[in-house]
Amino acid sequence: MKSTVPCGTGRSLRRVLSEQGKGAIDYVSCPEFLKEGSAINDFMHPDRVVIGEEEGSPAGDARRRALRVARGLRLVRTDVASAR
């Protein structure tokens, strides 16, 4: 999810997919916070990464592990709505 999507997008997406018979999905929000003129540097050297997830989400656990291994980052864990 991008940080510019409206709050509630993840909840709506999960509801719609469930209604369509797609089954339960894990939704993880990992928004980017990039400043104009320094986006590449912000992406390559963030001071933190925010991960929004439902409590106990296997997808959230996997995302945290991947980011820690890949970049050695400080991760901020929150719920999906608060991540934006």
C-alpha positions, 0 to 999 in steps of 0.5 A: 500500500502506498501512503497516499491511499485513503485510510480503510483501503486494506480493510475494504480490500480484505472484505471485497476479496472475502465476498468474492470467495477468494478466501482470507488474505493477509494485508500488510502495509509498508508505506514509503515516506519519500521527499521530493528531491531526495527520494532515491536517498530516502529509499536507500537509507531510511531512518526507519520502516513502518509496517502495518499489519493485523496482529499475529499476521504471518505476512507481517512476520515474513515482511519484518524478517525480509526487511531486517535481513536485507537492510538491517533496519529499525522497524516500527510495527503498528496496525494497518490504519496507523501505518499511513 
